[in-house]
Amino acid sequence: MKFNRQKIWFFSMVGLMAVLSAYYLLSEDVQQPIDAPQVSAEQATDQVEVSAGEVREVTDEEVIKQLQQQGGEDYFTSYHLKQREQLARETEKYMKIITDPEASTQAVSSAMTAMQQLEDRSEQTTEVQEKLQQHFADAVIEQENERWKVTVQAAELNKEQAVHIVQIVTEELKIAPERVAVQYRQ
């Protein structure tokens, strides 16, 4: 039994290291150089964009659209990171119970069951997110009590797309359609 605990502890630590590595690799350093001038929205029309030898003026609308798109991407990226961190925290909590030599057999058993359920739920939501990412730029799934909230990255969402999302979620997670809420963000 001790060998299994050590093996479980080792693999959970490796998983935690992988999650933290991905977090640090995906997080951006947002510090600006000291010499970088601050550009306001009024000055946006004065900016000039150069690409492949082509020079053109950047309008306020284009800058606002870029900022909105970046804000949407930041939402999805930060949510995915939060989701991984939450999974790592919960896994660590259960691993402490499993590897505790003073823990009762019942506590270890219930912790292993809870950890397995956590991993299964995580795999299911990841599969659903991957299926939704075939149709949308990005997707996140949140569980709040007995309800599920699906947020997709799209400029707009029509009824047929929302129904398709609900079908995917209900089939994969085996839940009732009334427990699923769908929304979109840019």
C-alpha positions, 0 to 999 in steps of 0.5 A: 500500500505504501508503494501505491501511495508513493506512486500516486504522490509522485504522479500528482506532483509531476502533474502539478509541475506540468500545470505550473509550467504551462501557467508560467509559459502561457502567462505574459510579462505585461511590464512595459519598458520605461521609455514606452509612450502611453497612447490614448484612444484620441491618439489612436488615429495618429498611429501608423501601422506598417506591415509588409511594406504597406503603410496605413493609418489605424482608426479608433474603431480598429484599436477598440476592436483589437482591445475587445478581442484581446479582452475576450482572449484574456478571459478564456486564457485566465479561466483555463488557468484558474480551472487548472489551478483549482484542479491542482489544489483539489488534487493536492488536498486529496493527495494529502489525505491519501499519503497521510500515514495516520489517515483511516482506511475509510478517509483514504478510500473516500479521498481516492474516490473523490479524486477519481470523480474529480479526474473524470469530471475534468476529462469530461469537461475537457472533451466537451471544450475540445468539441466546442473549439471545433466550432468556436475560437474557444470555450469554457465550461463552469459547474455551479452547483447542479447547473452548467454554464458554457461560454464560447468565444464568438462575435454572435451566437444564434439559436441554432448554435446555442441548441447545438451547444446544449446538445453537445453538453447534455450528451457528453455530461449526461445532464438535462438540457434545463441545467445548461446555460449558454452565453458568448463573449468576443 
